[in-house]
């Protein structure tokens, strides 16, 4: 498997740390995109064109015999939060939270105004009056916002290797599909298991997990049929007596109602 990671959002020191951490599992090589394309073509690798189209810009290539999803998750976990720079695209919606910013009033008041953030002065500090969305995901971060975020200590960006695409056995996997939301994935698996279990029980499909439930349902149905038919057994007699008692009470109430009306 070969993957291309973006070099724009990683420092030299961080790249050394990642290399050291994954040494023995990943081979890192900084190679020109054109050279990599010629190498894949010369090696007779099918479908390399799509991979080449997805890796524009400066890259570092990762080589491994391991699972591309596991590699992407390890790289994602190694990212660190940093202050956003002007002109950088927001990686998620940025919201300035309501409350005390800890900043003294002065020229900064004007920056908050440019961003459309409502503020007030209290106790010698600038307070944000309500949670305010100041930049949407994918939008460029302005100079004013970058300064405010740094002054407030909000690290709205991440630094680390991000895979653009991976090439594995002739298939190109986009980078955004490599990082899985494990919580959501687990939830979907649990939901699928529950649905499958219900279908299996309803269809009376025998399996170690379904047999006890199927037998319990069959027992309940058999008891209901036996009670309805008045069939006396050790298990049904208490139910038959209870049913007869209930019917007797209902009949007594109806007789009493008729006598009261007469």
TORNU-152090 format. One record per residue: y, z, x of N, C-alpha, C, O in turn. Coordinates in steps of 0.1 Angstrom, whole numbers, padded with zeros to 4 digits, always signed. Layout:
YZXYZXYZXYZX...
***
This chain:
-0012+0000+0008+0000+0000+0000+0012+0000+0009+0013+0007+0019+0022-0008+0005+0035-0008+0012+0046-0006+0002+0046-0012-0009+0055+0002+0005+0067+0005-0004+0080+0004+0004+0080+0006+0016+0090+0000-0003+0103-0001+0003+0112+0009-0003+0114+0010-0015+0118+0017+0006+0127+0028+0001+0142+0025+0005+0144+0019+0016+0151+0029-0003+0165+0027-0001+0170+0036+0010+0168+0048+0010+0177+0030+0020+0183+0037+0031+0197+0042+0029+0203+0049+0037+0203+0038+0018+0217+0041+0015+0220+0055+0013+0231+0060+0016+0210+0063+0007+0213+0076+0003+0205+0086+0011+0200+0096+0006+0204+0084+0024+0196+0093+0033+0203+0094+0046+0206+0083+0052+0204+0106+0052+0210+0108+0065+0199+0106+0076+0187+0107+0073+0203+0104+0088+0194+0103+0099+0185+0116+0101+0173+0115+0103+0192+0127+0100+0185+0140+0101+0175+0142+0090+0164+0147+0093+0179+0138+0078+0169+0140+0067+0157+0131+0068+0146+0135+0065+0160+0119+0073+0149+0109+0075+0139+0114+0085+0127+0112+0084+0144+0121+0096+0135+0127+0106+0127+0138+0100+0115+0139+0103+0133+0146+0091+0125+0157+0085+0114+0151+0076+0103+0156+0076+0117+0141+0068+0107+0135+0059+0096+0129+0068+0084+0130+0064+0099+0122+0078+0089+0116+0087+0080+0127+0093+0068+0125+0093+0086+0138+0097+0078+0149+0103+0069+0155+0092+0057+0158+0095+0074+0157+0080+0066+0163+0069+0055+0154+0065+0044+0160+0062+0056+0141+0065+0046+0132+0060+0039+0125+0071+0032+0115+0069+0040+0130+0083+0034+0123+0095+0018+0124+0093+0013+0135+0090+0012+0113+0096-0003+0113+0094-0007+0107+0081-0018+0102+0080+0002+0107+0071-0001+0102+0058+0007+0089+0055+0002+0080+0048+0019+0088+0061+0027+0077+0059+0032+0071+0073+0035+0079+0082+0033+0058+0074+0039+0052+0085+0052+0046+0081+0053+0038+0072+0063+0050+0088+0076+0045+0085+0081+0034+0095+0079+0036+0107+0086+0023+0089+0091+0012+0098+0104+0006+0092+0104+0003+0080+0114+0005+0100+0126-0002+0095+0125-0016+0100+0125-0019+0111+0123-0025+0090+0121-0039+0092+0130-0047+0083+0133-0043+0072+0134-0059+0088+0142-0067+0079+0134-0073+0068+0122-0075+0069+0140-0074+0056+0134-0079+0044+0127-0092+0047+0116-0095+0042+0134-0101+0053+0129-0115+0056+0116-0114+0064+0107-0122+0062+0116-0105+0074+0104-0104+0083+0092-0099+0075+0081-0103+0076+0095-0089+0066+0084-0083+0058+0079-0094+0048+0067-0095+0046+0088-0102+0043+0083-0113+0034+0074-0123+0041+0064-0127+0036+0078-0127+0053+0070-0136+0061+0057-0130+0065+0046-0137+0065+0057-0117+0067+0044-0110+0071+0034-0110+0059+0022-0113+0061+0039-0107+0047+0031-0106+0036+0026-0120+0032+0014-0122+0028+0034-0130+0034+0030-0144+0031+0019-0149+0041+0009-0155+0037+0022-0145+0054+0012-0149+0064-0001-0142+0063-0012-0148+0066-0001-0130+0057-0013-0123+0055-0021-0127+0042-0032-0122+0039-0015-0137+0035-0022-0142+0023-0021-0132+0011-0030-0133+0003-0011-0124+0011-0010-0114+0000-0004-0121-0012+0007-0127-0012-0011-0120-0023-0006-0126-0036+0004-0118-0043+0004-0105-0042+0014-0125-0049+0024-0118-0057+0035-0111-0049+0042-0103-0054+0036-0114-0036+0046-0108-0027+0060-0111-0031+0069-0104-0028+0061-0123-0038+0075-0127-0041+0082-0117-0050+0094-0115-0048+0075-0112-0060+0081-0102-0069+0085-0090-0062+0096-0084-0064+0077-0085-0053+0080-0074-0045+0093-0076-0037+0102-0068-0036+0094-0088-0031+0105-0092-0022+0118-0092-0030+0129-0089-0025+0117-0097-0043+0129-0098-0051+0135-0084-0055+0147-0083-0057+0126-0074-0055+0131-0060-0059+0136-0052-0048+0140-0040-0051+0136-0057-0036+0140-0048-0025+0152-0053-0017+0153-0051-0005+0162-0058-0024+0174-0062-0018+0181-0050-0011+0180-0039-0016+0188-0053+0000+0196-0042+0006+0188-0036+0018+0177-0041+0021+0194-0026+0025+0187-0020+0036+0175-0012+0032+0176-0004+0022+0164-0014+0039+0152-0007+0035+0145+0000+0047+0147-0004+0059+0137+0010+0044+0127+0015+0053+0114+0013+0046+0112+0017+0034+0104+0007+0053+0091+0004+0047+0081+0015+0050+0080+0021+0061+0073+0019+0040+0063+0030+0041+0050+0023+0039+0047+0016+0029+0041+0026+0048+0027+0021+0048+0017+0032+0046+0018+0042+0054+0008+0031+0037-0002+0041+0035-0014+0036+0028-0013+0026+0021-0026+0042+0029-0037+0039+0021-0038+0048+0009-0048+0047+0001-0028+0056+0007-0029+0066-0004-0023+0060-0018-0021+0048-0019-0022+0069-0027-0018+0065-0041-0002+0064-0041+0005+0073-0037+0003+0052-0045+0018+0050-0045+0025+0060-0054+0036+0064-0051+0019+0065-0065+0025+0074-0074+0027+0088-0067+0037+0095-0068+0017+0092-0060+0017+0105-0052+0028+0104-0042+0035+0114-0039+0029+0093-0035+0039+0091-0024+0053+0092-0030+0061+0099-0025+0055+0085-0041+0068+0086-0048+0072+0100-0052+0083+0104-0051+0062+0107-0058+0065+0121-0062+0068+0130-0051+0077+0139-0052+0061+0128-0039+0064+0136-0027+0078+0134-0022+0086+0143-0019+0082+0121-0022+0096+0117-0018+0106+0123-0027+0117+0127-0023+0103+0122-0040+0113+0127-0051+0115+0143-0049+0126+0148-0050+0104+0150-0046+0104+0164-0044+0112+0168-0031+0117+0179-0030+0113+0159-0022+0120+0162-0009+0135+0159-0010+0142+0162+0000+0140+0154-0021+0155+0152-0022+0162+0165-0023+0157+0175-0027+0175+0164-0019+0183+0176-0019+0196+0173-0027+0201+0161-0026+0202+0183-0033+0215+0181-0040+0227+0181-0031+0227+0189-0021+0236+0171-0033+0247+0170-0024+0260+0167-0033+0258+0164-0045+0272+0168-0027+0284+0165-0034+0285+0150-0036+0282+0142-0027+0289+0146-0048+0291+0132-0050+0303+0126-0043+0313+0133-0041+0302+0114-0039+0314+0107-0032+0321+0097-0042+0314+0092-0051+0334+0095-0040+0341+0085-0048+0334+0071-0047+0331+0067-0037+0333+0065-0059+0327+0052-0060+0312+0052-0062+0307+0041-0065+0306+0063-0059+0292+0064-0061+0288+0064-0076+0296+0069-0084+0277+0058-0080+0273+0058-0094+0267+0071-0098+0258+0076-0091+0271+0076-0109+0265+0089-0114+0250+0087-0117+0246+0078-0124+0242+0096-0112+0228+0096-0113+0223+0102-0127+0212+0099-0131+0232+0109-0133+0230+0114-0147+0244+0117-0153+0254+0117-0146+0244+0120-0166+0257+0124-0172+0262+0136-0165+0255+0146-0162+0275+0136-0162+0281+0148-0155+0290+0155-0166+0299+0149-0171+0288+0168-0167+0295+0176-0177+0301+0188-0170+0295+0195-0163+0315+0189-0172+0321+0201-0167+0319+0212-0177+0324+0211-0188+0313+0223-0173+0310+0234-0182+0323+0242-0186+0332+0244-0178+0323+0247-0198+0334+0256-0203+0333+0269-0195+0322+0274-0191+0345+0275-0192+0346+0287-0185+0355+0287-0174+0363+0278-0172+0355+0298-0166+0364+0300-0155+0359+0291-0143+0348+0292-0138+0368+0282-0138+0365+0274-0127+0366+0281-0113+0361+0276-0103+0373+0292-0114+0376+0300-0101+0387+0293-0093+0389+0297-0081+0393+0283-0098+0404+0276-0091+0417+0280-0095+0420+0283-0107+0426+0281-0086+0440+0285-0089+0448+0273-0094+0446+0262-0090+0457+0276-0103+0465+0265-0109+0474+0259-0099+0478+0265-0088+0479+0247-0101+0487+0239-0092+0484+0225-0094+0483+0220-0105+0484+0217-0083+0482+0203-0084+0468+0199-0091+0467+0188-0097+0459+0208-0090+0445+0206-0096+0446+0204-0111+0438+0197-0117+0456+0210-0118+0458+0209-0132+0459+0194-0136+0454+0190-0146+0467+0187-0127+0469+0173-0130+0456+0165-0129+0454+0155-0137+0447+0169-0120+0434+0162-0119+0425+0164-0131+0419+0155-0136+0425+0176-0136+0418+0179-0149+0424+0170-0160+0416+0165-0168+0437+0169-0160+0443+0161-0171+0439+0146-0170+0437+0140-0180+0439+0141-0158+0434+0127-0156+0420+0125-0161+0417+0114-0167+0412+0135-0160+0398+0134-0164+0396+0137-0179+0386+0135-0185+0407+0141-0186+0407+0143-0200+0400+0157-0203+0394+0159-0214+0401+0166-0194+0395+0179-0196+0406+0189-0200+0416+0191-0194+0403+0195-0212+0413+0205-0217+0411+0218-0209+0400+0223-0208+0422+0224-0205+0422+0236-0197+0432+0246-0202+0441+0243-0210+0431+0259-0197+0441+0269-0200+0442+0278-0187+0432+0278-0179+0453+0285-0185+0455+0294-0174+0452+0308-0179+0459+0312-0189+0443+0315-0172+0440+0329-0176+0436+0337-0164+0428+0333-0156+0443+0348-0162+0439+0356-0151+0442+0350-0137+0435+0353-0127+0451+0340-0137+0455+0334-0124+0445+0323-0121+0445+0317-0109+0436+0319-0130+0426+0308-0127+0427+0298-0138+0432+0300-0149+0421+0286-0135+0420+0275-0144+0407+0277-0152+0396+0278-0146+0408+0277-0165+0396+0278-0174+0394+0264-0181+0404+0259-0186+0382+0259-0182+0379+0248-0190+0375+0253-0204+0367+0262-0205+0382+0248-0214+0381+0253-0227+0368+0250-0234+0363+0257-0243+0362+0238-0231+0349+0234-0237+0342+0225-0228+0347+0218-0219+0328+0225-0230+0320+0215-0222+0325+0201-0224+0327+0197-0235+0328+0194-0213+0334+0181-0213+0326+0171-0205+0324+0173-0193+0322+0160-0212+0315+0149-0205+0326+0141-0197+0335+0135-0203+0325+0141-0184+0335+0134-0176+0330+0121-0169+0338+0113-0164+0317+0119-0169+0312+0107-0164+0298+0104-0169+0289+0113-0169+0295+0092-0174+0282+0089-0179+0273+0084-0168+0278+0078-0158+0260+0085-0170+0250+0080-0160+0253+0065-0158+0254+0057-0167+0253+0061-0145+0255+0047-0141+0270+0043-0139+0273+0032-0134+0279+0052-0143+0294+0049-0142+0298+0053-0128+0292+0063-0122+0308+0047-0122+0313+0051-0109+0321+0064-0110+0328+0067-0119+0320+0072-0099+0326+0085-0099+0340+0083-0092+0341+0078-0081+0350+0087-0099+0364+0086-0094+0367+0095-0083+0360+0105-0081+0378+0093-0076+0383+0102-0065+0386+0115-0071+0383+0126-0065+0393+0115-0083+0397+0128-0089+0385+0136-0093+0384+0148-0091+0375+0130-0099+0363+0137-0103+0355+0142-0091+0350+0154-0091+0354+0134-0080+0347+0138-0068+0353+0151-0062+0347+0160-0058+0367+0151-0062+0374+0163-0057+0372+0175-0065+0369+0186-0060+0373+0173-0079+0371+0185-0088+0356+0190-0086+0355+0203-0086+0347+0182-0086+0333+0186-0085+0331+0194-0072+0324+0204-0072+0337+0189-0061+0335+0196-0048+0342+0210-0049+0337+0220-0044+0354+0210-0055+0361+0223-0056+0354+0233-0064+0354+0245-0061+0347+0228-0075+0339+0237-0083+0325+0240-0078+0318+0248-0084+0322+0234-0067+0308+0236-0061+0297+0230-0069+0286+0234-0068+0300+0219-0076+0290+0212-0084+0284+0200-0076+0291+0191-0073+0272+0201-0073+0265+0190-0065+0258+0181-0075+0247+0184-0080+0265+0170-0078+0261+0161-0089+0253+0149-0084+0250+0140-0091+0250+0149-0071+0243+0138-0065+0231+0143-0057+0229+0155-0055+0222+0133-0053+0210+0137-0046+0209+0128-0033+0213+0116-0033+0204+0134-0023+0202+0126-0011+0187+0126-0007+0180+0137-0008+0181+0115-0004+0167+0114-0001+0162+0100-0003+0170+0091-0007+0150+0097+0001+0144+0084+0000+0140+0081-0014+0133+0089-0020+0145+0070-0019+0141+0065-0032+0134+0052-0031+0140+0042-0026+0122+0051-0036+0114+0039-0036+0120+0028-0045+0121+0031-0057+0123+0017-0040+0127+0006-0049+0116-0001-0056+0116-0004-0068+0105-0003-0048+0093-0009-0054+0081-0007-0044+0083-0005-0032+0069-0008-0049+0057-0006-0041+0048-0018-0044+0047-0023-0055+0041-0023-0033+0032-0034-0034+0018-0029-0031+0015-0024-0020+0009-0030-0041-0004-0024-0040-0015-0033-0046-0015-0036-0058-0023-0039-0037-0034-0048-0041-0029-0059-0050-0035-0062-0060-0018-0066-0046-0014-0077-0053-0004-0074-0064+0001-0084-0070-0002-0062-0068+0006-0058-0079+0019-0051-0074+0019-0043-0064+0030-0055-0080+0043-0049-0077+0047-0038-0087+0047-0041-0099+0049-0026-0083+0053-0015-0092+0067-0011-0090+0071-0007-0079+0076-0013-0100+0090-0009-0098+0091+0006-0095+0083+0014-0100+0102+0009-0087+0104+0023-0083+0105+0032-0095+0101+0044-0094+0112+0028-0106+0115+0037-0117+0102+0041-0124+0102+0050-0132+0091+0033-0122+0079+0036-0129+0069+0045-0121+0059+0049-0125+0073+0047-0108+0065+0055-0099+0066+0070-0101+0057+0078-0098+0078+0074-0105+0081+0089-0106+0078+0093-0120+0085+0089-0129+0068+0101-0122+0063+0105-0135+0069+0118-0139+0071+0127-0131+0072+0119-0152+0076+0132-0158+0063+0140-0161+0057+0137-0172+0059+0148-0152+0046+0155-0154+0045+0163-0167+0034+0164-0173+0056+0170-0170+0056+0178-0183+0054+0169-0195+0046+0173-0203+0061+0158-0196+0059+0149-0207+0045+0143-0207+0039+0141-0217+0040+0139-0195+0027+0133-0193+0016+0143-0198+0007+0139-0205+0018+0155-0194+0008+0166-0198+0008+0167-0214-0002+0169-0220+0020+0167-0219+0022+0169-0234+0015+0158-0241+0009+0160-0251+0017+0146-0236+0011+0134-0243-0005+0134-0242-0011+0131-0251-0010+0139-0230-0024+0140-0229-0030+0151-0238-0040+0148-0245-0023+0162-0240-0027+0172-0249-0027+0167-0263-0036+0170-0271-0017+0160-0267-0016+0155-0280-0027+0144-0283-0033+0144-0294-0029+0136-0273-0040+0126-0274-0054+0133-0276-0062+0128-0284-0056+0144-0268-0068+0151-0270-0070+0157-0283-0081+0156-0289-0059+0163-0289-0060+0168-0302-0063+0158-0313-0071+0160-0322-0057+0146-0312-0060+0135-0321-0074+0131-0320-0081+0129-0330-0079+0129-0308-0092+0124-0306-0102+0135-0311-0113+0131-0317-0099+0148-0309-0108+0158-0314-0109+0158-0329-0120+0159-0334-0098+0156-0336-0098+0156-0350-0106+0144-0356-0114+0145-0365-0104+0132-0349-0111+0120-0353-0126+0122-0351-0134+0118-0360-0130+0128-0340-0144+0130-0337-0151+0140-0347-0162+0138-0351-0143+0150-0350-0149+0160-0360-0150+0153-0374-0160+0155-0381-0140+0146-0378-0140+0139-0391-0152+0129-0391-0158+0127-0402-0154+0122-0380-0165+0112-0380-0179+0119-0377-0189+0112-0376-0179+0132-0375-0191+0139-0372-0198+0134-0359-0210+0133-0358-0189+0131-0349-0194+0126-0336-0198+0138-0328-0190+0147-0324-0211+0139-0324-0216+0151-0317-0212+0151-0302-0214+0141-0295-0206+0162-0298-0202+0164-0284-0202+0179-0282-0201+0187-0292-0202+0184-0270-0203+0199-0268-0191+0206-0274-0193+0217-0279-0179+0200-0275-0168+0207-0281-0167+0205-0296-0161+0213-0303-0173+0194-0302-0172+0192-0316-0183+0197-0324-0182+0200-0336-0195+0199-0318-0207+0203-0326-0205+0217-0333-0208+0218-0345-0199+0227-0326-0197+0240-0334-0188+0238-0346-0190+0244-0356-0177+0230-0344-0168+0228-0356-0174+0220-0367-0173+0223-0378-0182+0210-0363-0189+0202-0373-0199+0210-0381-0200+0209-0393-0207+0218-0374-0217+0227-0381-0210+0237-0390-0215+0239-0401-0199+0242-0385-0191+0252-0394-0186+0245-0407-0187+0251-0418-0181+0233-0405-0176+0225-0417-0188+0222-0427-0187+0223-0439-0199+0218-0421-0211+0215-0429-0216+0227-0436-0220+0226-0448-0216+0238-0430-0221+0251-0436-0212+0254-0448-0217+0258-0458-0199+0253-0446-0189+0256-0457-0191+0247-0469-0191+0251-0480-0194+0234-0466-0196+0224-0477-0209+0227-0484-0210+0226-0496-0219+0231-0476-0232+0234-0482-0232+0246-0491-0237+0246-0502-0224+0256-0487-0222+0268-0495-0215+0265-0508-0218+0270-0518-0205+0256-0507-0197+0253-0519-0206+0246-0529-0205+0248-0541-0214+0236-0524-0223+0229-0533-0233+0239-0539-0236+0238-0551-0239+0248-0531-0249+0257-0536-0243+0267-0547-0249+0269-0557-0231+0271-0544-0224+0280-0554-0221+0273-0567-0223+0278-0578-0216+0260-0566-0213+0252-0577-0226+0250-0586-0225+0249-0598-0237+0248-0579-0250+0245-0586-0257+0258-0591-0267+0258-0598-0251+0270-0587-0257+0283-0590-0270+0285-0583-0279+0292-0589-0272+0280-0571-0284+0282-0564-0284+0295-0556-0276+0297-0548-0293+0304-0560-0293+0318-0554-0300+0318-0540-0312+0314-0539-0293+0323-0530-0298+0325-0517-0292+0338-0512-0283+0344-0518-0296+0343-0500-0291+0355-0494-0276+0353-0492-0268+0363-0494-0271+0341-0488-0257+0339-0486-0249+0336-0498-0237+0340-0499-0255+0330-0508-0248+0325-0520-0247+0336-0531-0238+0336-0539-0257+0345-0531-0257+0355-0542-0243+0363-0543-0238+0364-0554-0238+0368-0532-0225+0375-0533-0214+0366-0538-0205+0371-0545-0215+0353-0534-0204+0344-0539-0206+0341-0554-0196+0340-0561-0219+0340-0558-0222+0337-0572-0217+0349-0581-0212+0347-0592-0220+0361-0576-0216+0373-0583-0201+0374-0585-0195+0377-0595-0194+0371-0573-0179+0371-0573-0174+0361-0583-0164+0363-0590-0180+0349-0583-0176+0338-0592-0178+0342-0606-0169+0340-0615-0189+0348-0609-0192+0352-0623-0182+0363-0628-0178+0363-0639-0179+0372-0619-0170+0383-0622-0156+0378-0625-0149+0382-0635-0152+0368-0617-0139+0362-0619-0138+0354-0633-0129+0355-0640-0149+0347-0636-0150+0340-0649-0150+0350-0660-0144+0347-0671-0157+0361-0659-0157+0371-0669-0143+0377-0672-0139+0379-0683-0136+0380-0661-0123+0386-0662-0114+0376-0669-0105+0379-0678-0115+0363-0665-0107+0353-0672-0110+0351-0686-0101+0350-0695-0123+0352-0690-0127+0351-0704-0122+0363-0712-0117+0362-0723-0122+0375-0706-0118+0387-0713-0103+0386-0715-0098+0391-0726-0095+0381-0706-0081+0380-0708-0078+0370-0719-0069+0373-0727-0085+0359-0720-0083+0349-0731-0086+0356-0745-0079+0354-0754-0098+0363-0745-0102+0370-0758-0091+0380-0762-0087+0380-0774-0086+0387-0752-0075+0397-0755-0063+0390-0761-0056+0396-0770-0059+0379-0755-0048+0371-0760-0049+0367-0774-0040+0368-0782-0061+0361-0777-0064+0357-0791-0063+0368-0801-0058+0367-0812-0069+0380-0797-0069+0392-0806-0055+0397-0808-0052+0401-0819-0047+0396-0798-0033+0400-0800-0025+0391-0809-0017+0396-0817-0028+0378-0808-0021+0369-0817-0026+0370-0832-0018+0369-0841-0039+0374-0834-0044+0376-0848-0038+0389-0853-0041+0393-0865
***
